[in-house]
Structure formats: C-alpha cells, structure tokens
Amino acid sequence: MKPAAPVVIVYLSAVAFFITSCNYVKPIMYIDIANHSGHPMMNLEVKHPTGIFGLPELRNEQTHRHMAAQGAPCKFSISFEDQTGRKYSDNYDLGVKCPTEVAFDVGIGMSLSERQVRP
C-alpha cells in the first residue's frame, strides 16, 4: 500500500463525517393564528419560547402560519388591537414541552382560544 492511501482514506472519512453531522435540524413547531372575529386584527404580536413575531394586520377569515424552533418552557403571549384601537392580550402556558403545532383562534367579540393540533 502506498503511503498516501491511508491519508486519503482518513480524509474521505472525515469529510463523510462532517457532511452527515452538519445536517442536524432543530425540531420546529408551527404556530397558526386564525381570525374569525368579523373584524381585522391590527399590530398582532406573538411571543413564543424562542422569539417574537408580529404582523401589522390580519384580516377577517385570514390565517397566518409561523414556523419556530421548539423551546422550553412552552409559554406564549399574544397581543393585538381591533379596528378601534382597543388592546387585547392573553398568556398561555402549554407545559414543559411544546407541541408540534399549536393554533390560536380569534372568534366573535375578539375572544382568543388555543388548541394543540399535533402533540
């Protein structure tokens, strides 16, 4: 065996290791916000375990889906305004581990409800 052959084998093994080990993806969750209130929602802000996202407006019968990395503890804070400028906010504690998908629905009277779509 030539002296360069072991070096090539080690090099190729290292390359294969780095290619497969760098392919790790953090588990994600989907956060769905659905507006069924009959009115637009303004200045929507959602704080979740790994960050914050917001929308300037979510119209009636419109849904927004956001992807985020799962984090712990699984606490959410949602705030928004109606078309008159009245502020609404609510907090949710879903426990130690976040579900794969969680949906927040805004209904008549701007009432906010939460449901876990996929655990």
C-alpha positions in Angstrom: 0.0 0.0 0.0 1.3 3.4 -0.9 1.9 5.9 2.0 -0.7 8.4 0.6 -3.5 5.8 0.6 -4.1 5.9 4.4 -4.2 9.7 4.4 -6.8 9.7 1.6 -8.9 7.2 3.5 -8.8 9.3 6.7 -9.5 12.5 4.7 -12.6 10.9 3.0 -13.8 9.5 6.3 -13.6 12.9 7.9 -15.4 14.6 5.0 -18.2 12.0 5.2 -18.5 12.5 9.0 -18.8 16.3 8.7 -21.3 16.1 5.9 -23.6 13.9 7.9 -23.1 15.5 11.2 -23.8 19.1 10.0 -27.2 18.0 8.6 -28.9 18.3 12.1 -32.1 20.4 12.1 -33.7 21.6 15.3 -37.2 20.4 15.9 -39.7 23.0 14.8 -43.3 23.9 15.7 -46.0 25.5 13.7 -47.9 28.5 15.2 -51.2 29.2 13.5 -53.2 32.4 14.1 -56.7 32.4 12.6 -59.0 35.4 12.6 -62.7 34.6 12.7 -63.8 37.7 14.6 -65.6 39.5 11.8 -63.1 42.4 12.1 -59.4 42.9 11.2 -56.7 42.4 13.9 -54.0 45.1 14.0 -50.5 45.1 15.4 -50.5 41.3 16.2 -47.6 40.2 18.3 -46.8 36.7 19.4 -44.1 35.9 21.9 -43.1 32.2 21.9 -40.3 30.2 23.6 -37.7 31.0 21.1 -38.6 34.5 19.9 -41.2 37.0 18.8 -43.0 37.6 15.5 -45.6 40.1 14.5 -48.0 41.2 11.8 -49.3 44.7 11.1 -52.7 43.3 10.1 -54.6 40.0 10.0 -57.9 40.4 8.1 -61.1 38.6 8.9 -61.1 34.9 7.8 -57.4 35.0 7.2 -54.9 32.6 8.8 -51.2 33.1 9.4 -48.7 30.2 9.9 -45.3 30.8 11.5 -42.5 28.2 12.0 -40.3 28.4 15.0 -37.7 26.3 16.8 -39.2 24.4 19.7 -38.2 25.7 23.1 -39.0 25.2 26.7 -40.9 26.0 28.8 -43.7 26.4 26.3 -45.2 29.8 27.1 -47.0 32.1 24.7 -48.0 35.7 24.9 -50.4 37.1 22.3 -51.4 40.7 21.9 -53.3 42.6 19.2 -55.7 45.5 18.7 -59.1 45.7 17.0 -60.0 48.3 14.4 -60.9 50.9 17.1 -57.5 50.6 18.8 -58.7 48.6 21.8 -55.9 46.3 23.0 -56.3 42.6 23.7 -53.7 40.2 25.2 -53.5 36.8 26.7 -50.9 34.4 28.0 -50.8 30.6 27.6 -48.6 28.0 29.4 -48.6 24.7 27.4 -46.2 22.9 29.8 -42.7 21.8 29.6 -42.6 20.7 26.0 -44.1 22.5 23.1 -46.4 20.6 20.7 -45.5 20.2 17.0 -48.4 22.5 16.1 -50.5 24.9 18.1 -53.4 27.1 16.8 -54.8 30.2 18.2 -58.3 31.3 17.0 -59.8 34.7 17.5 -63.6 34.5 17.4 -66.6 36.8 17.8 -66.0 39.5 20.3 -62.2 39.1 19.8 -62.2 36.1 22.1 -58.9 34.1 21.9 -58.7 30.4 22.2 -55.9 27.9 21.9 -55.8 24.3 20.7 -53.0 21.8 20.2 -53.3 20.5 16.6 -50.4 18.0 16.8 -48.7 16.9 20.0 
